[in-house]
Amino acid sequence: MGLKLIVENDRNELTVHDFEGNYIAAGRSESNDLVLKERNVSRHHFQLEIIDNRIIIQDRGSSNQTFVNDREITGKMEIFVGDVITIGDYNVYLEQDDDSALKTASTAKPGKRTASENLLLAKTGYIGGKVFPLKGAETVIGSHASADVYLFGSEIPAQHSKLIFDGNMYLLVKGDYKGKYSLIVNDMEIDSVDMRNGDEIKVDGFVFEFIEKGEEYDPVPYQIIAEEARKEKLRKDIKGIKSVHDDETTEITQVKRISFKSPLLIGIGIGITVLAVAIIAVMIYLKKNNGGSEDSGAKRSFKVTVEKKVPGSGKTSVA
């Protein structure tokens, strides 16, 4: 699967980088797959892993963090075509080729296309909407890692079937296997058949349409359905890895909760502070008053003067 990253710097200059692998490392070091040379980018900043056509992003311990859609990511998170990664002065836009299985409703535009070569169009499963060009004399369909049309499934034969080109037309033949699997074309069980435009091949839960060169086809409706199915499957199968969009919802909920509780917490804090100050003030006041009364009682003396009038003398005696 080829992932396209469009990088925008702080001067609004755009560069396009195409990747075919399942792992992309980004940072300032020249050892990275995507090299971003500004100083506010860490030497090893973030990585992208493609797991079963799902894109997982992880910050690699950068000093300036990694943001997706303006929100900081923590741990591993799932992101999608159309999301924007921001690191330092760069915005990195995730895009995909027109024939990608990762095309989403927001980026894909339904419309007929003309096949430039013979191909198989996947109509179901996690690869819905993906096209497989038929090149060379033989195209193998199966669960073996070397198969030209690789299908993940423990019960799917390693070589379910193959398309053989004789220079004029394609012959579909059954693979060499035993068991419940049959070669089904247009809802009929066969051992081999010459393929015509529009023929449908069924392999377990997968359906492919044979498209001849020069004929029209539209992969977008199948891409949209498959994208939703992949998201749902990821959330069930990969424990502990959230979608960045799920994380945005959680963050918004937390912000609402904090804004609801903050006035109450602030009011309680102010009340406790005022009460503590009042208690301290009362204690100081009482201490001062009690201390003043005790000192006066210990040190103060009184002088009593008694005047007595002596009868007949007209004089007053003082005692």
Disulfide bonds with the S-S distance in Angstrom:
none
